[in-house]
Each structure stands twice: as C-alpha cells, then as structure tokens.
C-alpha cells in the first residue's frame, strides 16, 4: 500500500506516461488513468476503462487508499473488471 501511494504521489508531481502491467485488480484501479483488460487469448482486448474521471470527480488523491477502496465507484470498477476476466470472452471460468 505504501508503494502504491508513493507511485501516485510521484505521478502527480512529475506526470509521465507509464505502462504498468499487473494481475492486481485493486492495484490497477487505484493507480491507473485507464485500465486495459485483456483476455487469455494473445492480444485479445476486452475493454478499456476510464478511471481518471472517477478519481478526479471523487478526489481520490486526498484520501488514504483504504478509504478509496471502500468507495462505491471503486468497488463497482473492481467488480466490473473481475466479471470481464471471468467471462467467456476472456477465456475465464465461464468458458466451458
């Protein structure tokens, strides 16, 4: 959590374009301006989600990460990504 908060602080102080690849859904939602959800099939793009507008509208930067993770918007975004990853299109659990 400390590393994530520090990354956010540095990114706001010195903006750069960074491509961050993670399997951590919460980490992706907390750190990203946009989350690109990909399926198991190589190169299969499922969705590009705008996170930045939610973060700015709700003032996530002014809150501790624990508080952000409890916000209804954060919970919804996290849930939506998990549903995408488990979907048939992603090659997840629904793919029988």
C-alpha positions as CSV (number, residue, x, y, z in Angstrom):
1,X,0.0,0.0,0.0
2,X,2.8,2.4,0.8
3,X,4.4,1.8,-2.6
4,X,1.2,2.4,-4.4
5,X,0.6,5.7,-2.5
6,X,4.1,6.8,-3.3
7,X,3.7,6.0,-7.0
8,X,0.5,8.1,-7.1
9,X,2.3,10.9,-5.3
10,X,5.2,10.8,-7.8
11,X,3.0,10.6,-10.8
12,X,1.0,13.6,-9.8
13,X,4.2,15.6,-9.0
14,X,6.0,14.7,-12.2
15,X,3.5,13.4,-14.8
16,X,4.8,10.8,-17.3
17,X,3.2,8.2,-19.4
18,X,3.7,4.8,-17.8
19,X,2.5,1.4,-18.9
20,X,2.1,-0.7,-15.7
21,X,1.2,-4.4,-16.1
22,X,-0.3,-6.1,-13.1
23,X,-2.5,-9.0,-12.1
24,X,-3.7,-7.0,-9.1
25,X,-7.2,-5.6,-10.0
26,X,-7.3,-3.3,-7.0
27,X,-3.8,-2.0,-7.8
28,X,-4.8,-1.3,-11.4
29,X,-7.9,0.6,-10.4
30,X,-6.1,2.6,-7.8
31,X,-3.0,3.5,-9.9
32,X,-4.3,3.8,-13.4
33,X,-5.9,6.6,-15.5
34,X,-7.1,3.9,-17.8
35,X,-7.3,0.1,-17.3
36,X,-7.0,-2.1,-20.4
37,X,-8.5,-5.5,-19.6
38,X,-7.1,-8.3,-21.8
39,X,-8.2,-11.9,-22.2
40,X,-6.2,-15.1,-22.2
41,X,-6.0,-15.3,-26.0
42,X,-2.9,-13.3,-27.0
43,X,-3.8,-9.7,-27.9
44,X,-7.5,-10.1,-27.1
45,X,-8.6,-6.7,-25.7
46,X,-11.8,-6.9,-23.8
47,X,-12.3,-3.4,-22.6
48,X,-10.6,-0.1,-22.0
49,X,-11.9,1.6,-18.8
50,X,-11.6,5.2,-17.9
51,X,-10.5,5.5,-14.2
52,X,-9.2,9.0,-14.2
53,X,-12.5,10.8,-14.4
54,X,-13.8,8.9,-11.4
55,X,-10.7,9.6,-9.4
56,X,-10.8,13.3,-10.2
57,X,-14.5,13.6,-9.6
58,X,-14.3,12.0,-6.2
59,X,-10.9,13.4,-5.1
60,X,-9.2,10.0,-4.5
61,X,-5.8,11.7,-4.2
62,X,-6.9,13.4,-1.0
63,X,-7.9,10.1,0.6
64,X,-6.0,7.2,2.1
65,X,-6.0,4.1,-0.1
66,X,-8.1,2.2,2.4
67,X,-10.9,4.8,2.1
68,X,-10.7,4.9,-1.7
69,X,-11.1,1.1,-1.8
70,X,-14.4,1.4,0.1
71,X,-15.9,3.9,-2.2
72,X,-18.9,2.5,-4.2
73,X,-17.3,3.6,-7.5
74,X,-14.0,1.8,-6.7
75,X,-16.0,-1.3,-5.7
76,X,-18.0,-1.2,-8.9
77,X,-14.9,-0.7,-11.2
78,X,-13.1,-3.6,-9.4
79,X,-16.2,-5.9,-9.7
80,X,-16.6,-5.0,-13.4
81,X,-13.0,-6.0,-14.2
82,X,-13.4,-9.3,-12.3
83,X,-16.6,-10.1,-14.3
84,X,-14.7,-9.3,-17.5
85,X,-11.8,-11.6,-16.5
86,X,-14.2,-14.4,-15.7
87,X,-16.3,-14.0,-18.8
88,X,-16.4,-16.5,-21.7
89,X,-14.8,-13.8,-23.9
90,X,-11.8,-13.7,-21.6
91,X,-11.3,-17.4,-21.6
92,X,-12.1,-17.4,-17.8
93,X,-14.2,-19.6,-15.6
94,X,-17.3,-19.1,-17.8
95,X,-15.5,-20.7,-20.8
96,X,-16.7,-24.3,-20.9
